[in-house]
Amino acid sequence: MGYLISTYPRDFGLPDDVHVSETKCSPCLELWKADICPKPKTEHDIFVYFRPISQNDREYFVAYDSLEEDGPISPKYRIYAPPFPPKTYSFTGCTCDGLLHFQDRESGHVLWNPTTSEYKILPNPFLELPPGLEHSSVANGMWSDPRFENYKLLHLVRSRFKDDPGMLVNESYHIDLYSLKTNSWRRIPCTEFASVERNNCTCISGVFYAAAFQKEACTCCSGVILSFDFSIETLSTLPLPNHNGNRFLLLEYKGLLSALECWVDDDDEDDESFYPPCDFELWIMSDGSWTKESIFHTRCIPEPSHFSPDGKLLYFVNFTVGFELVAFDRAIGKLKHLGVNDPLGYPMMIPFLESFVQLNGISCMQERYEHEKEEKK
């Protein structure tokens, strides 16, 4: 397993002492690596995703060494994502067992396996929208079902009608669920939810969780957790640990669902800095109930990303100098600076695992063959 870090591009080069060879898989897909071909590994790597500012540039990923000691991490190789014609797609941050999810503004979806360089453009979820109806993406999740050799992609969507004055009314939510095995979509209404927080979600052991509010009373006291079980394709709700009015971030913690309660410490009268301390309470869901695991605080880093697999490190985005990815050691209260910093981007670290899963889509070699055939005509 490795990690993907999502950010905007910057001037970046590989170390001079690393021997890099180039393998051209197609005119649109290139791979740089210290070895000729990537092979699935079991040890941890860190991958950084760069989203181009210009639509003419291509998205790419840079692999880094694993985080073992203090200090910055070193880049190892770079891999470009395919162009996914004919639309422009962006990486959503959604991954599962070696597959990466991309989406465009018109709700087009693509799955890509970087290990095999194969990608699959998914069919459109449904027909064109009726006049006045607008859809917007809220969150995505993915799960692999080893029993049936299937992958399922969840796309949580918000629907709203635009009336004559141009106001958006009648807001509702639904799930578009894709099955790789059947290559088809299924729509599941989410009628009991008044709102769902954008991208505050996680997938753990085949269950998708998202922070939401129920329709009864859309206040801080009505906050719940939307829960969707991929295996039986059913919705349910879970309570939050408490209703103090603070924000909860849903994260995976050592294979369990965690709710990280966050708030700014306004009681520190001696603190005159622009960035006040941030307090956190970590709650763990186990056997159907919440347990408070720990309390800690940080300064200047209010946006947690995720926990390390062993739960010892919590990754943050530091806003003090540009956008810097840091690892916070909760045991000693110390920050580890990783050397991933961009003044324009927003780093986002995401679990990644190399695999040879087949998508029955377009392979790197097939794309190259089709291009060469067109050139000979």
C-alpha positions as CSV (number, residue, x, y, z in Angstrom):
1,M,0.0,0.0,0.0
2,G,1.1,3.5,-0.7
3,Y,-0.4,7.0,-0.6
4,L,-1.5,9.5,-3.2
5,I,-1.1,13.2,-2.4
6,S,-3.2,15.5,-4.5
7,T,-2.0,19.0,-5.3
8,Y,-1.5,21.5,-8.1
9,P,1.6,21.4,-10.2
10,R,4.8,23.3,-9.5
11,D,8.3,23.4,-10.8
12,F,9.6,20.0,-9.9
13,G,12.4,17.7,-10.9
14,L,13.7,14.3,-9.9
15,P,17.0,14.0,-8.0
16,D,20.1,14.2,-10.2
17,D,21.6,11.0,-8.7
18,V,18.6,8.8,-9.7
19,H,19.0,7.0,-13.0
20,V,15.7,7.5,-14.9
21,S,14.8,5.6,-18.0
22,E,11.8,6.5,-20.2
23,T,9.3,3.9,-21.5
24,K,6.7,5.2,-24.0
25,C,3.5,3.3,-23.7
26,S,1.6,5.5,-26.1
27,P,1.7,9.1,-27.5
28,C,-0.5,10.2,-24.6
29,L,0.9,8.1,-21.8
30,E,4.4,8.1,-20.5
31,L,6.2,6.5,-17.6
32,W,9.4,7.5,-15.8
33,K,10.9,5.2,-13.2
34,A,14.2,4.0,-11.9
35,D,13.2,0.6,-13.2
36,I,11.9,0.0,-16.7
37,C,8.4,-1.3,-15.6
38,P,6.6,-0.8,-12.3
39,K,5.9,-3.9,-10.3
40,P,3.4,-4.3,-7.5
41,K,5.0,-3.8,-4.1
42,T,3.9,-4.5,-0.6
43,E,5.9,-1.8,1.1
44,H,4.6,1.7,1.6
45,D,5.3,4.4,-0.9
46,I,4.0,8.0,-1.0
47,F,2.5,9.2,-4.3
48,V,1.9,12.9,-5.1
49,Y,-0.8,13.8,-7.6
50,F,-0.3,17.0,-9.6
51,R,-3.3,18.5,-11.3
52,P,-2.4,20.9,-14.1
53,I,-3.7,24.4,-14.1
54,S,-3.9,24.5,-17.9
55,Q,-6.3,22.1,-19.6
56,N,-3.6,21.4,-22.2
57,D,-1.3,19.9,-19.6
58,R,-1.6,16.3,-18.3
59,E,-2.1,15.1,-14.8
60,Y,0.7,13.1,-13.3
61,F,1.8,11.3,-10.2
62,V,5.2,11.4,-8.5
63,A,6.3,8.5,-6.2
64,Y,8.3,9.3,-3.0
65,D,10.1,7.2,-0.5
66,S,8.3,6.0,2.5
67,L,8.2,8.2,5.6
68,E,10.4,6.5,8.2
69,E,12.5,9.2,9.8
70,D,12.3,13.0,10.3
71,G,13.0,15.2,7.3
72,P,11.8,15.5,3.7
73,I,10.9,12.6,1.5
74,S,12.7,12.0,-1.8
75,P,11.0,11.6,-5.2
76,K,11.6,8.3,-7.1
77,Y,9.6,8.3,-10.4
78,R,6.8,10.0,-12.3
79,I,3.8,8.5,-14.2
80,Y,1.3,10.4,-16.4
81,A,-2.4,9.6,-16.4
82,P,-4.0,8.9,-19.8
83,P,-5.9,11.7,-21.5
84,F,-9.3,9.9,-21.3
85,P,-10.7,11.2,-24.6
86,P,-12.9,12.8,-25.6
87,K,-13.6,14.7,-22.3
88,T,-11.4,16.4,-19.7
89,Y,-11.3,14.4,-16.5
90,S,-9.8,15.2,-13.1
91,F,-8.7,12.8,-10.3
92,T,-11.3,12.9,-7.5
93,G,-9.1,11.4,-4.8
94,C,-11.2,8.2,-4.7
95,T,-9.2,5.0,-4.8
96,C,-9.6,1.3,-4.0
97,D,-7.2,-1.6,-4.3
98,G,-5.2,-0.2,-7.1
99,L,-7.9,1.6,-9.0
100,L,-8.2,5.4,-9.3
101,H,-11.4,7.4,-10.1
102,F,-11.6,10.3,-12.4
103,Q,-14.6,12.5,-13.2
104,D,-15.5,15.4,-15.5
105,R,-17.9,18.2,-14.9
106,E,-20.7,16.5,-16.8
107,S,-20.7,13.5,-14.5
108,G,-18.5,11.3,-16.8
109,H,-16.5,8.7,-14.9
110,V,-13.3,6.8,-15.6
111,L,-11.4,4.1,-13.7
112,W,-7.7,3.8,-14.2
113,N,-5.2,1.1,-13.0
114,P,-1.7,2.7,-13.0
115,T,0.0,-0.6,-12.5
116,T,-1.4,-2.1,-15.8
117,S,-1.9,1.3,-17.6
118,E,-5.4,0.2,-18.4
119,Y,-8.4,2.5,-18.1
120,K,-12.1,2.2,-18.6
121,I,-14.5,5.0,-19.5
122,L,-17.7,4.2,-17.7
123,P,-21.2,4.5,-19.4
124,N,-23.2,7.6,-18.5
125,P,-25.2,7.0,-15.3
126,F,-28.5,8.1,-16.9
127,L,-30.0,10.1,-19.7
128,E,-29.9,13.8,-20.1
129,L,-31.4,15.9,-17.3
130,P,-34.8,17.5,-17.8
131,P,-34.9,21.3,-18.2
132,G,-34.2,23.2,-14.9
133,L,-32.7,20.2,-13.1
134,E,-29.1,20.6,-12.0
135,H,-26.8,17.9,-10.6
136,S,-23.6,18.5,-8.6
137,S,-21.1,16.0,-7.2
138,V,-20.9,15.7,-3.4
139,A,-18.7,12.7,-2.8
140,N,-17.3,9.5,-4.2
141,G,-16.5,6.1,-2.7
142,M,-15.3,2.7,-4.1
143,W,-15.2,-0.9,-2.8
144,S,-13.9,-4.2,-4.2
145,D,-15.9,-7.3,-3.6
146,P,-13.5,-10.3,-3.7
147,R,-16.4,-12.8,-3.6
148,F,-17.7,-11.9,-7.0
149,E,-14.6,-10.3,-8.4
150,N,-16.4,-7.0,-8.6
151,Y,-15.8,-3.3,-8.0
152,K,-18.5,-0.8,-7.1
153,L,-18.3,2.9,-7.4
154,L,-20.5,5.2,-5.4
155,H,-21.3,8.7,-6.6
156,L,-23.3,10.9,-4.2
157,V,-25.2,13.6,-6.1
158,R,-27.2,16.7,-5.1
159,S,-30.2,17.6,-7.3
160,R,-31.8,21.0,-7.4
161,F,-34.4,22.7,-9.7
162,K,-33.9,26.2,-11.0
163,D,-37.2,28.1,-11.0
164,D,-38.2,31.1,-13.2
165,P,-36.4,33.7,-11.0
166,G,-33.3,31.6,-11.2
167,M,-33.5,30.4,-7.6
168,L,-32.4,26.8,-6.8
169,V,-35.1,24.9,-5.0
170,N,-36.3,21.4,-4.1
171,E,-32.8,20.1,-3.1
172,S,-32.5,16.4,-2.8
173,Y,-29.8,13.7,-2.8
174,H,-29.3,10.3,-4.4
175,I,-26.6,7.7,-5.0
176,D,-25.5,6.6,-8.4
177,L,-24.0,3.1,-7.9
178,Y,-21.8,1.5,-10.6
179,S,-21.0,-2.2,-10.9
180,L,-17.9,-3.1,-12.9
181,K,-19.2,-6.7,-13.2
182,T,-22.4,-5.6,-15.0
183,N,-21.0,-2.4,-16.4
184,S,-24.2,-0.6,-15.3
185,W,-25.6,2.0,-12.9
186,R,-28.3,1.9,-10.3
187,R,-29.9,4.9,-8.7
188,I,-30.7,4.9,-4.9
189,P,-32.7,7.9,-3.4
190,C,-31.5,9.4,-0.2
191,T,-34.8,11.0,0.8
192,E,-34.3,11.4,4.5
193,F,-31.2,13.7,4.3
194,A,-31.5,17.5,4.1
195,S,-27.9,18.0,3.3
196,V,-24.6,16.1,3.0
197,E,-21.2,17.7,3.6
198,R,-19.1,17.8,0.5
199,N,-16.2,15.3,0.5
200,N,-16.3,14.7,4.3
201,C,-16.5,10.9,3.8
202,T,-14.6,7.7,4.1
203,C,-14.9,4.0,3.0
204,I,-14.0,1.3,5.5
205,S,-14.5,-2.5,5.1
206,G,-17.1,-2.1,2.4
207,V,-19.1,0.7,4.0
208,F,-19.3,4.3,2.8
209,Y,-19.7,7.0,5.5
210,A,-20.5,10.7,5.0
211,A,-21.3,13.6,7.4
212,A,-25.0,14.6,6.8
213,F,-28.1,16.3,8.3
214,Q,-31.5,14.7,8.5
215,K,-34.6,16.5,7.3
216,E,-36.4,16.6,10.6
217,A,-34.3,19.7,11.7
218,C,-31.4,20.8,9.7
219,T,-29.4,22.2,12.7
220,C,-26.2,21.2,14.4
221,C,-28.3,18.9,16.7
222,S,-29.5,16.9,13.7
223,G,-26.1,15.9,12.5
224,V,-25.7,12.2,11.6
225,I,-23.5,9.9,9.6
226,L,-24.9,8.6,6.4
227,S,-23.9,4.9,6.0
228,F,-24.1,2.9,2.9
229,D,-23.3,-0.9,2.8
230,F,-21.8,-1.8,-0.6
231,S,-22.5,-5.5,-0.2
232,I,-26.2,-5.3,0.4
233,E,-26.7,-1.8,-1.2
234,T,-28.7,-0.3,1.7
235,L,-28.7,3.0,3.5
236,S,-28.7,3.7,7.2
237,T,-27.7,6.3,9.7
238,L,-25.3,6.4,12.6
239,P,-25.3,9.0,15.5
240,L,-22.4,11.4,16.0
241,P,-20.4,11.0,19.3
242,N,-22.0,14.2,20.6
243,H,-23.9,17.4,19.5
244,N,-21.6,20.2,20.7
245,G,-22.0,22.1,17.5
246,N,-18.4,21.4,16.5
247,R,-17.4,19.9,13.1
248,F,-16.6,16.2,12.9
249,L,-14.2,14.8,10.2
250,L,-14.8,11.2,9.3
251,L,-11.5,9.3,8.9
252,E,-10.3,5.7,9.0
253,Y,-8.3,4.8,12.2
254,K,-6.6,1.4,12.3
255,G,-9.4,-0.1,10.2
256,L,-12.2,1.5,12.2
257,L,-14.5,4.4,11.7
258,S,-13.3,7.5,13.6
259,A,-14.9,10.9,14.1
260,L,-12.4,13.7,14.7
261,E,-14.1,16.6,16.5
262,C,-12.4,19.9,15.7
263,W,-12.7,23.4,17.1
264,V,-10.5,26.5,17.6
265,D,-9.3,27.1,21.1
266,D,-10.5,30.6,21.9
267,D,-9.7,30.3,25.6
268,D,-6.0,30.8,25.2
269,E,-5.9,34.5,26.2
270,D,-2.1,34.7,25.9
271,D,-2.1,33.6,22.3
272,E,-1.9,36.7,20.0
273,S,-1.0,34.9,16.8
274,F,-3.0,35.0,13.6
275,Y,-3.3,31.2,13.8
276,P,-4.8,30.1,17.2
277,P,-4.4,26.6,18.5
278,C,-6.8,23.9,17.2
279,D,-8.2,21.3,19.6
280,F,-9.2,17.7,18.5
281,E,-11.0,14.9,20.2
282,L,-10.7,11.5,18.5
283,W,-13.7,9.2,18.8
284,I,-13.6,5.6,17.6
285,M,-16.6,3.5,16.6
286,S,-16.3,-0.1,18.0
287,D,-19.0,-2.7,18.5
288,G,-21.7,-0.1,17.7
289,S,-20.7,2.6,20.2
290,W,-18.4,5.6,20.4
291,T,-15.3,5.7,22.6
292,K,-13.1,8.7,23.2
293,E,-9.6,7.7,22.3
294,S,-7.5,10.8,22.8
295,I,-7.4,14.6,23.0
296,F,-4.7,16.7,21.4
297,H,-4.1,20.1,19.8
298,T,-2.0,21.7,17.1
299,R,-1.2,25.2,15.9
300,C,-1.8,26.5,12.3
301,I,-2.8,23.1,10.9
302,P,-6.6,22.9,11.2
303,E,-7.3,20.5,8.2
304,P,-6.5,16.8,8.9
305,S,-6.2,14.5,6.0
306,H,-5.9,10.9,7.4
307,F,-4.2,8.7,9.8
308,S,-1.2,6.4,9.1
309,P,-2.1,2.7,9.0
310,D,-0.8,2.2,12.6
311,G,-2.7,5.3,13.8
312,K,0.5,6.9,15.2
313,L,0.7,9.7,12.6
314,L,-2.0,12.2,11.5
315,Y,-1.4,14.0,8.3
316,F,-2.4,17.6,8.0
317,V,-2.3,20.5,5.5
318,N,-0.3,23.4,7.0
319,F,-1.4,26.8,5.7
320,T,1.3,28.9,7.3
321,V,3.6,28.8,4.2
322,G,1.7,28.0,1.1
323,F,0.1,24.6,1.3
324,E,2.5,22.1,3.1
325,L,1.8,18.5,3.9
326,V,3.0,17.6,7.4
327,A,2.8,14.5,9.6
328,F,1.8,15.0,13.2
329,D,3.1,12.5,15.7
330,R,0.4,12.5,18.4
331,A,2.6,10.6,20.9
332,I,5.2,13.4,21.2
333,G,3.2,16.3,19.7
334,K,5.8,16.9,17.0
335,L,5.4,17.8,13.3
336,K,7.4,16.1,10.6
337,H,7.9,18.2,7.5
338,L,7.7,16.1,4.3
339,G,9.0,18.6,1.8
340,V,5.7,18.6,-0.1
341,N,4.8,22.3,-0.4
342,D,3.0,24.3,-3.1
343,P,1.9,27.9,-2.9
344,L,-1.1,27.3,-5.2
345,G,-2.0,23.7,-4.5
346,Y,-3.8,21.8,-1.7
347,P,-2.0,18.6,-0.8
348,M,-4.3,15.6,-0.3
349,M,-2.9,12.2,0.7
350,I,-4.9,9.1,-0.3
351,P,-4.2,5.3,0.2
352,F,-3.0,3.5,-2.9
353,L,-2.3,-0.2,-3.5
354,E,-0.7,-1.6,-6.7
355,S,-2.6,-4.5,-8.3
356,F,-3.2,-6.3,-11.6
357,V,-7.0,-6.1,-11.6
358,Q,-8.4,-6.1,-15.2
359,L,-10.9,-3.5,-16.2
360,N,-11.8,-4.8,-19.7
361,G,-11.2,-1.3,-20.9
362,I,-8.5,0.3,-23.0
363,S,-4.9,-0.8,-22.4
364,C,-1.8,1.1,-22.9
365,M,-0.6,-1.2,-25.7
366,Q,-4.1,-1.2,-27.4
367,E,-4.1,2.6,-27.4
368,R,-0.6,2.7,-29.0
369,Y,-1.6,0.1,-31.6
370,E,-4.7,2.1,-32.6
371,H,-2.6,5.3,-32.9
372,E,0.0,3.6,-35.2
373,K,-2.8,2.1,-37.3
374,E,-4.3,5.6,-37.9
375,E,-0.8,7.0,-38.8
376,K,-0.4,4.3,-41.6
377,K,-3.7,5.2,-43.3
